[in-house]
Amino acid sequence: MGIRNANVEDFQQISLLLNQLDYQDTEPFIKEKVEIFLMDPNEVLLVFEDDKSVIALISVHFIPQLAVKGDFARISYFAVDKNIRSKGIGRKIEEYCTDLAIKRQCDRIEVHCHSRRKDAHRFYRRQGFTESPEYFIKMLP
């Protein structure tokens, strides 16, 4: 039981976890996406495995910075199986990623978390995150 680097064979269990976050229908492309993440030196895709089942995942993207000394780490996706939340697994994964970010000379971790995910907001606040409300997106065709 514990945190490990994801591998391509985890793609189906990763897809199920993403489904719990309302990312529907990832099955047709998730294997290819996992392969891309695993080849990117600025991307870390981790899973938490319990009894050979993936019960949580996190992806962290490391973003080099030009104008500030420290780089940024961005949590792209973070899911803990809905049946086992609030048991400390998310905290362990987030703390593991914080250590990775420090080792990669990052001075911050950022995460975008939709306003409807109130439980996730409470989790991030407990972990020391503060809200930075200005966030803009431009949808592309």
Disulfide bonds with the S-S distance in Angstrom:
none
